[in-house]
């Protein structure tokens, strides 16, 4: 009887250890699936998952619910930065594949230095990056965007080349606005490129604001 009980306990412990290892491996695989192999940043899949997750923490609609401030556990706002390196295809042609990849890695480091550790930075692929930050005012978002542009502009390139970036920013304060946030940030980014590049453009209250 005692032997049977002992064997049962051993089997249970063994199965639990296997389950723990399986969960650990699954977490590692999930991390790899959402990670950009070149820069170590989160990738586009990680971006979509994160944006959806944070969007649901925003109030459903401040107007519909008559809420003047977020409830406990809700975000006051969500800010999205879309960043694109200017004329990177041209740089890629001159520098070559390997050096261009090193530039992308340096940009990733520069973004980590500009933004806070809790801010979420992504690389979609190519020279496209994004940052998601919950709960910051427009003024702080503006400072961070300008800081990122300056930091990237200070990256040294060979062949006498210079590096610059264009940024589009949009904010959402409820779930309804969050649905259009990517589209609005992308419009702001396109406006930044069309009006001279190397600048940040904010989409605020249906107006594009150039910095």
N, C-alpha and C positions, 0 to 999 in steps of 0.2 A: 504494500500500500504506500509506504513512504518512498519506495523507489519510483513508483508510478507518479506520485506527486512531484518528486524531484525532476523526473524527466519532463513532466508537463511544464514546470516552471522554466526549465532550460529551453524548451521549445518556444515558449512565449517570449522569453528574453531574446532569443535568437531572431524571432520574427519581428519583434519591435526594433531591434538593431538594423535589420534589413529595411524596414519601413523608414527609419530615420535616414539611412544612407540613400534610399531612393528619393526621399524628399529633398535631401541636400543636393543630389545630382540634378534633380529637376529644376531647383533654384538656379544652379550654375548654368544649365541649358537655357533657361529663360533669360538669364543675364546676358548670355552670349547672343541670343536671338535679337535682343534689343540694343546691342552694343556695336558701334562702328569700329571695325577692325583696325583701321588706320590711325584714328585719333583717340580711341578709348571713350569717346563721347557716346551718349545715347543716339540711336539712329531714328529713321523716320517712323518705324513701328513703335519705338518707345515714345516718340513725340505724340503720335495719335492716341496712344493709351493714356499718356499723362494729361493731355489736353481734355480728353473725355472725363477723366477722373476728377480733375479740378473744376471742370464746368459744372458738374453735378453738386459741388459744394457751394456754388453761388446761389443766392436766392432765386426762386423760380422766375419772379418778375416783381420788381419793387413797386411798379404801378398797380398791378393786379392785387397784390397782397397788402398794399398800403404801408409798406415797411420803409421807415426812414433810415434805419441802420440794420446791419445784418444780425440775424439771430445767433445765439451761441452755437459754435461749430461751423458757421458759414463764413465764407470769405467776403471781404469788403469789395475786392476787385481782383481781376486777373489781367496781367499784362503780357502781351506777346510781342517779341522782337523777331523780325525776319531779317537776316543779314546775308548779303551777297557780295563776294569779292569783285571789284570792278575789273573788267577786261582780263579775266583770269585765263580764258582760252588763249589769248595772245601771249600771256606770261608762260603758259604751259608749253606753247610751241617753242619759245625761245629757251626756256630753262631745261626743258626735257621732263620726262615723266617722274624720275626719281627726285630731282630737285623740287619739282612742283609739289610732290607729296610731302616733302620736308616743310615747304611753306605752309601747307594745310595743317601740319602738326604744330608749327609755330603759332599759327592763328588760333588753334585750339588752346594752346597754353596761354596766349594773350587774353582770350576770352575768360579763361578760368581766373586769371589775375584781375580782370576788370570786375567780374561779378562775384557775388558772395558764394560761399560754399554751399548754401542751401538753395541757391538759384539753379534751375535745371537747364543745361546747355545740350543742344542736339546738333548733329550733322546729318543732313538729308542725303548727302552724296554730292560729288563734285565740289563746288565752292559755295554751297548753300548751307547756312547755319540758322539755328533758331534758339531763342531763350524764352522760358516761361517763368514768370515771377508772380506769386500771389501777394496781394495786399500792399502794393506800393502806390503812392500818389503820382500824378503826372510829372511833377517837378523832379522826383527821384528818377523816374524812368528816363527823362530827358538827360539828366546828368550821366546816367549809366551808358546811354547810347553814344553821347559825345565822347565819353571816356574810352569806349570800345573803338570808335573811329580813330581817335588819336593813338591809341595803343597799337592798333594794326598798322597805321601809317608809319610807325617807328620801327617796324620790322625791316631789317636790312636784307636787300636782295643783291645778287650779283648782276653783272652786265649793265650796271648803272640804272637798273629798273626800280620803279617805285610801286608800292602796294597801297591800295586804298579800298574802302568798303562803303557800300550803301546800306542803309537800314530803314526798314519800315516798321512802325509801332502802332499797335491798337490795344485798347483796353475794353474790358467788359465788366459790368457790375451786376449782371443777372444772367440766367441761363439762356434767355432769348438772345441777348446781345452776343453771348459766347458762340452761338451758332454761326454768326457772321464774322467773327473776329479774325479768322485766318484770311478770309477774302479781303477784309479791310486793311489788314497789315500788308497783304500782298499788293494792294492798290497803292498804299503809302510807299512801299519799296519801289514799285515801278515809277512812281512820281519822283522819287529820289534819283533814280537813274536817268530819267528823261530830262531832269532839270540840272544836270551837271555832275551827278555822282558825288562820292566822297562826302556824304551828308546824311542826316537822319530826318525823316519826315514822319509826323504823327497824324494819325487819323483821330480827331477829337470832335465830338458833337457834329458829325457830318461834314467837318471841315479838315482839309489837309493843311497842316502847319509845318513849315520848313524851319529847321534849326541851323 
